[in-house]
Amino acid sequence: MDDGATPPRVLPLAAVGAGDLPAVGGKGANLGELMAAGLPVPPGFVVTTAAYRAHAAAAGLDPEAAAEDPARARDLLTSTPLAPAARHEIAAALADLGPDGMRVAVRSSATAEDLPGAAFAGQQDTFLDVHGTDAVLDAVRRCWASLWTDRAVDYRRRQGIDPHEVAIAVVIQRMVPAEAAGVLFTANPLTGRRDELVVDAAPGLGEAVVSGEVTPERLVLGRDGAVRSVVPRSEGAPRVLSDTAASQLAALAVRAERHFSGLAGEEAPQDIEWALADGRISLVQARPVTALPLAPPELGRIQRTVGPFFLEMFAVRPHPLDVTGWLARGVLPMLHLMAGSVGVRFPPLDQVIHERDGVPLQLVPPRPRPSLLMVGAPLSVARRMRRYDVRRWTADPLMAEFDAAIAALEAEDPAGLPWPDLVRRVDRCNAALEPVARIRVRYLPSAFVPFAPLRLLLAAVGLGRLASPLVAGERTRTRDGNDALEVLAGVVRTDPELASAAAALDPPGFLRAVRERPEFAGFAAELEAFLTEYGHRESVSVLLATAPTWRDDPTPVAAILMSLAAAPPGGPRPDRSAEALAELLAHPLLRPRRAAAAARAVVAACRRGLAFREDTHFQACRVLPPLRHTFLELGRRLAEVGALAAPEDVFDLRFDELAALADPVVMDDGEAARVRGLAARRGRLRREYAGVPMLDPGLFARVRTGADGGGALLTGTPASGGVAEGPVRVVSGPEGFASLRAGEVLVCPNTNPSWTPLFARAAAVVVDTGGLGSHAAIVAREYGVPAVMATGDGTSVLRDGQRVRVDGSRGRVDPA
């Protein structure tokens, strides 16, 4: 670059590289690097950001105002004439590039695009087949104006990018008269596999592929260029890219990835645009692949079995503070204690959750390992079976210890604590969970050992299909909460004014009306009493302490009440558990009185065991509100001194980072800026991966135990027996709870206990993730609602109003 005082307005493409990004933007810098690596790139030049800034200043454009009124900003940039010096330099560079009338591509190259985590794909404009100096100059101004399209402004706002920090350059290159063009990813963008290159190719210019205007041919290549699979554009369509051309393209792409990986100092898979003309491939753009999943793990049999359960628990990506301030310090010690009690070692957290820059990106289902202590495990289990009867766990002194710890935390105001005590309060919250862990260790043998004789019994009489309904039906705290919601819904249903408000308002509006309108004061008190008793329930997952509980945000509760109140009171559902027990006892081998009594006893013990698991989960959730409130108070104090943009940004810090900070009241500006930048960077990375699951559900498709899929819309894991028909209602999250109507088939990505009141109205339940032991499956069996879990993509395959038939016994969903 020019070292003079005045930044150059035009630079040859071959003279720029990664270090020139502020002057030439992401696209220009990357194309310069491709040239430097000796890769085939059409020649061209860059109209730098200095030219844009001078033009914007002449037009009177203020970035802050432009972000508020993008249309006026675009008008200013396109209507203001180019400065004579800029016109002259661009025209001269165009003349040097080729003869008059030569066709060129004019491409936007913003300073905040083609970067890791922020591709800005399609946010600014590109103009192809432009010819003539005046047309090129006009295209340059239109590229500048595209920095302020509504979509680009919104994209930057969501990425947290300051409008003062962005500028735009323009790349002008000789046009490639493409016979075929498209894009190539040097890693599979769907699965994360690094040994696969994925190519989309179509005849003509690549812009049609990038914009989605055409259905391209798709090829999967090995890194050696070998074609592994081809999906044609349409049935019988000729090949767009020959095997020879595909091999050449792969070789160029691998070289490009190697070059950028060397610059980055780490693996840097690339998203490359290419064009083919006269048998020669040119690369016209390269940028990092955004939101690329980590390479899929190799899973063993046990991991595939437990994977759907863990995937359900991690359906929402945890924050760094969830992992380091809750999972590592509260949940994992509990798991270590429980696993150790039977001689099993639970893997360390970094083997279960893979991170980048502190942000959890991938879940690897744990594979517990036996230890030498397993030799003595049977004796230990037998001793605990004799000493600790699961029917008396609530009277254990450990429960009183847990109640006292939670009461002390609830009575304490975090805002009144000095910073060091506030940090230590996180460990006090986690330590409060230990009594529940020890209760589980004591009583799990008597809770789950009875399942072994039940399996043997059912195998002996040939009634294995009764296992799930037999063990359902025991009262649980979750069931108590659901019944309490039914009572509240009955109040709404029978009160004309409440019913009218529920029908007319959305859930947040209904909640505000209940809390603010004097005539609803009585119901508001009943709702508060419910939240006092049950409001510690998780809204997302027990593994996410940063997510609001029902008490923190009762909007999901309001939505549930609205859904329940919209239908007449539900009649008694069939007691499938009682029906299953009657069928079992009717077997000839169990007609003798003593055999029947033994069968009843083992079924009852199994029911108590499942209720114990559910109720100890309910109790463990009581830690969540005080822990989350501690996190938010830490965030509030950091936000007060400018170290965070908002208190919730503390969730993007690790606990060890928080513990190392001095009291914010003595924090200097430099340290505050460092912390704010760290949280902002991780926030952008989390947003980049927002649509990428922690683990590909497709990894578990091969172990589904459902139907073979012949004629089915979906197959999955049979989770609750029975068959039901009804119209589909896709509910993506708590914000959609109020949309479910009685008799509809609830189709959702995942569930947790906050969803289960909806089962009282659903005809059946279909879930993308989860397994036989998930909360959704357990509650579905309690309510006698057919359920199919682990369908993988039910929420995208099925649509609202579509009538389906759900067979929860066979694990399939068919057209009704």
Secondary structure, 3 states (H helix, E strand, C coil): CCCCCCCCCEEEHHHCCHHHHHHHHHHHHHHHHHHHCCCCCCCEEEECHHHHHHHHHHHCCCHHHHHHCHHHHHHHHHHCCCCHHHHHHHHHHHHHHCCCCCCEEEEEEECCCCECCECCCCCCCEEEEECCHHHHHHHHHHHHHHHHCHHHHHHHHHHCCCHHHCCEEEEEEECCCCCEEEEEECCCCCCCCCCEEEEEEEECCCHHHHHCCCCCEEEEEECCCCEEEEECCCCCCCCCCCHHHHHHHHHHHHHHHHHHHHHHCCCCCEEEEEEEECCEEEEEEEEECCCCCCCCCCCCHHHHHHHHHHHHHCCCCCCHHHHHHHHHHHHHHHHHHHHHCCCEECCCHHHHEEEECCEEEEECCCCCEECHHHHHHHHHHHHHHHHCCHHHHHHCHHHHHHHHHHHHHHHCCHHHCCHHHHHHHHHHHHHHCHHHHHHHHHHHHHHHCCHHHHHHHHHHHCCHHHHHHHHCCCCCHHHHHHHHHHHHHHHHHHCHHHHHHHHHCCHHHHHHHHHHCHHHHHHHHHHHHHHHHHCCCECCCCCCCCCCECCCCCHHHHHHHHHHHCCCCCCCCCCHHHHHHHHHHCCHHHCCHHHHHHHHHHHHHHHHHHHHHHHHHHHHHHHHHHHHHHHHHHHHHHHHCCCCCCHHHHHHCCHHHHHHCCCHHHCCHHHHHHHHHHHHHHHHHHHHCCCCCCCCHHHHHHHCCCCCCCCCCEECEEEECCEEEEEEEECCCHHHHHHCCCCCEEEECCCCHHHHHHHHCCCEEEECCCCCCCHHHHHHHHHCCCEEECCCCHHHHCCCCCEEEEECCCCEEEEC
